[in-house]
Amino acid sequence: MAQLTTNAPISGGIVPSGALGNQLAAITRRAVIPSLIVQIYQSHPLLSLLLSNAQRARGGVGAVTIPTQGSSFTSFSWGSFAGDFPMPEDEAAIQNAQFNLKLGMVPIGFFGMEAIIQSSEVIIPKLRAVTSDASIVIKEAIASAIYANNFANTQAIDSLVQAYSDGSDGVTSYGGIAKSNAFWQGQLYTNQAGITNRTGMAILLTRVMTGAGGEAPDFAVMNPADWATLLADFMGYEMYVTRPKSIYGKDDVVNAGFRALQVLDTPIFPDPFCPRGQMYAINSRYLAMYLSEYAPFVFSGFESTIPQGQIADIGVLITALDLVCSKPSSGAHITGLTGQAWPNTAMPPAVV
């Protein structure tokens, strides 16, 4: 679609500078690509996985309540010829882990004069671009928050840091249960330099499996710079097998490398939002995103701001959710990884 412009053209190529260029700009429409190319956002693999398998949550205090057994109901004893045994005692072994939904919002404004200006000759509808941006902004905020220690910020989503904390990093409770209870502690491994190779990763995942009572994690996530370091250890052992009498044609593609690395049957993925030097081993059986049935990324609709003295409308994109781990010992938070594949410098879109 074409567009009129009164701005001075950028001289160069076949467009002259000076008065002739201004004259042409005044009487010539500008050719504009009718697509808005976004430069600042990036993928969020773990959040996408969690949202695609999200569980429903309704209202109430403690919208997600998980009965948790922290000790044994019964006890074992050896017996004599007489077959005697101690009388059983009624043990209080259950308590509730309770999580409230957290509210995330992005306000969207729509000014009355924008509607008039864009009533015709529009190339990219501003409102459509803003609403699309709002949906990305709210997801990126959540994608970042799930890797942060939000214990002191009770309005923010409960994060992986809190779930897999052992209490030594300032997270004193999770879901209302104190981290001083051994059964409610996650696996936190610090200063894990030198494990970004196949052997080190295999030992680490075995350690996580042991700490989880023998249940191996489903997958793990790392920052791309750490993941690429692990990838380099795989590349040296990659082999290509050619069958006898087979030839490669000009259209055949030989691929090197892997999209996902797998150690002990545990796939390891890169996530740009995972902080550098950190890794999370996760068992998805015990980790889930809970979304409110009534606010799973919904738009409030526009309301007039005329009572505030402005010809405009405002709406809010709303979500109510929380990330809940029902068994903190099932996964692990690993820190202190070293030897990243590239230096920690700002790169577009500048999260890694």
N, C-alpha and C positions, 0 to 999 in steps of 0.2 A: 504494500500500500504506500502511496506517496504522501509526502508531508510538505507543507509550506514552511519556510523558515526565513527569519530576518537576521539570523546570526551571520557574521562574516565567515565565509568558507575557509577551510584549511587549505592553504595554497599548496600546490604540488601536483604532479601528474598533469592531467589535461585541464585542471582548474587554475585560471590565472589569479594572481594576487592583485591587491590594490582596488581601484575604482571599477575596473572591468569585472573582477571577481565579485564585488559587492552587488554590481548590477545584475549579474547572472543569478546570484543567490536570491535577489528580490523578486525575480520573475520565474524562478524554476522550482519545482517541487523536489524535495530530497527523497531519495529511495531509502527506505528503512526496512530492515528485516523484521517481520511482524512476530517476533519471538523475544521474550525476555531471557537473556542468558545469565543464570545465577552463578556467581563466582565464589561465594563465601561458605557454602555448606558442604558436608561430607556424609558418608555412610555411617550407620550405627548398627553393626551386625548383631550384637548381643541384644540390644533393645528390640530390634525387629523380631528376633527369635522369641523373646519373652512376650511381646505383644501378640504374635501369631498363635501362641499357646496360652493366652491369658485366661484366667478363671473369673467367673462372675462373683461380684460382691454386692450385698444390699446394705441397707442402712443399719442403724443401731450403734451403740457404744461397743467398741471392740468388734468392728464389722468383720474382721477375720480373727476368729478365735480357734486356737489349736490345742486340744487336750494333749498334754505332754507327760509321759511317764519318765520320772527321773531316778527311780530306784526300784528295787525288786519288791513284788508283793509277797513272795514266798522265799523260803530258805532251804538249803540242802543240809543233810546230816548223814553220817554213816551209822549203820545199825548193828546191834549185837545179835546173839542167838535169840534173845528174848523178843526181838522185833520192836523194841521201845524207840520212841522218837519224842522230841520236844513238841509241845502243843503249839499250833500255829498262832501267830499274832496278826491282828488286823493292821496292815501298814498303810500309811497315807503316802502314796507314791505318785499321785496325779496332781498336776496343777496346770492352769491355763496360760498359754502364751497368747497375748491379745495385741492386735494391731489395728489402729484406726486408719482409715483412708486419708490420703494427703491430697490437697487441692492445688492444682496448677492452672494458671489462667494467662491468657494473652488478650488484652483489650484491642479492639479494632475500631478506628474512627473512620467516618465517611462524611466528608464536608459537603454541604449543599452546593457550593459553587463548583466543586469538582464534577458533580453530576451535570451541571449546565455546560461546563467547558467540554466535557467528554460526551455530550449528547450526540455529537456527530464528529466525523473526521478522526475517529479514535483509531489508533494503531494497536495499543495494548491497554485494555481496561485497567485503570489503576486499582479499582476495588478487587478485581480478580487477582491481581498480583499481590496485593496486601493480604488477602485471605489465604492464598497459597503460602505466602511467607509465614503467616501465623502458625500454620500447621507444622511447618518445618521447625520453626523456632521452639515450639513447645516440646517437640520430640527431641531436639538437640539438647534442650535444658535437662530433660529427664535422662537422656543418654549420658550426660556428664555427671548428673547427680548420683547415679547408681554406682559410680566409682569413688565418690567422695565420702569422707567421714562426716555424716550429718547428725551425729549424736547430740551435739549442742543445739542444732537447729531442728526443733521438734515439728516445724511446719513442713520440712522437706521430706522427701521419700526416704524410707529406711533402705540403706545401701548394702552392697556386698561387703564393704568394710565392717559394718556393724554386724552383719550376719556371721561372718567368719572370724570375728575378733575373739581373742582368748581373754580379754579384759586388760591386757597390758598396754593397750594403745589409747586409753582414756574412755573406752566404751564399757561402762560399768553394768549396763543392763540391756536387754533386747527383748522386746515383746512383753515387758513388765517382769521378766525373770532375770535375776542377778547373774552376771557372768561369773561370779565367784562360785556358782554351782558347776562342778566339773562336767556334769552331763550336758550343760548348756554352752560350753565353750567351743568355739571353732578352732580351726588349725591356722595359726599365724606363724609363718617362717620368715625371719628377717635375715638380712645380710647373706643372701643366697647367691653370691658371686660364683661364676664359673659353671653354672648348670645349663647354660644355653647350648648344649650339645646333646646328642642322642643318649649317651650313657648317663649324663647328669640328669636329664629329664626323666629317664626310665627309673632312676633311683628315687627321684622326687615323687613321681606319681605312685610308686610302690609305697613310699612313706605316707602319702595322703590316703591311699587305700587302707593301709594298716590303721591309721588314725581314725578312719571312718568305720572301723569294725569289719573290714574286709570288703566293703562296697567300693568299687572303683568309680572315679568320676566319669561322667558322660563325655565331657569335653573340657577344654581349657581355652582361655583367651589371653592374649599378650598384646602389648603395643607393637605396631608394625616394625619399629626399629629393632626390638628384641626378637621378634618372630623371624626377621630376615637373618639375624645372626644364627638362629637355630637352623634355618633353611640352608645356610652355607655349609653346615656340617653334613647335611643330606646330599648336597650336590656332588661332593667328591666321590660318593659311592654309587651314583646313578649309572646304570648300564643300559645300552641299547642292544637288543637282540635281533639279528637279521636272519631270516630263514634261508636255507639254501635255495639258490636260483631265483631269489626275489630281488627286485630292483626298485629303486625309488624313482618315481616319475616327477615331472616338473611341478605337478600340482600337489604332491605329497608334502605334508608339513611334519617336521620333526620337532616335538615339543620337549623342552627341558624345564625341570622344576615342578612345583606342586602348588595348588591353591590352598590345600590344607595339609598339614604335617600330622602324621599319626605315629604315636609312640605307645606301645603296649595296648593297642586298639583304642587309644584315646585320641580323637582328633583335636588339633590345636589350631585355633584361628587367630588372625590379626584383627584387632579392633582399634581404630584411631583414637577412641575416647579412653582406652585403658592407659593409665599413666606410664611413662617410660620407667623401666626398671622394675615393673610389677607384673604379676601374673595371677590369674584366678583359676583354680581347678574346681569345677562345678558338677554336682550331681543333680540333674534336672528333675529327678523324682521328688526332691525335697525343696525345690526352689520354683516359685511361680509369681507372676505379676497378677495382682487382683485388680480388676476394673469395676467401677460402679456400674450397675445396670442402668442407672439414671443419668450418668455423666461420663460416658466413655468417649471422650473427645466430641463434645456436642457444642453447637453454637447457640447462644442465647437469643439470637435475633436482634435486630436493630431497634433501639429506643431513641426518641428525639431528645436532643439537648437544648431545645428552645427554652424550657424553664430556667436553664442556666444562662440564657441570653445569647445563644449561638445557633445559627441555622446549620445544624449538623445532626448526625446520628452516631450512636456508639453501640457496639456489641462486644461480647466476650466469648472467646473460645475457652471452654472449660473441660477439665478432666479431673476425676477423683480416682485415685489409684494408690497402690502400695506394693512394694516388692517384699515378699515374705519367704523366709527360709524356715521350714518346720524342723530341721535337724542341722544345727550349725556345724556339728562335727563331720558332716557329709562332704564338705568342701574345704578349700584352703585359700588363703591369701598369702602370696609369696612376694617379698620385696627384696631390694638390694641387687637385682640383676645388673650385670655390667657387660661391657663390650658391645654396645649398640652399633648397628651396622652403619649409622650415619650420625653426625654430631647433632646436638640439641639446639638447632637454630630454627628460626621462624620460617615456615614453609606454607605456601597457600594450600589449603585454607587455614594453616597455622594452629592446629591442635596438637600435632605430633612433635 
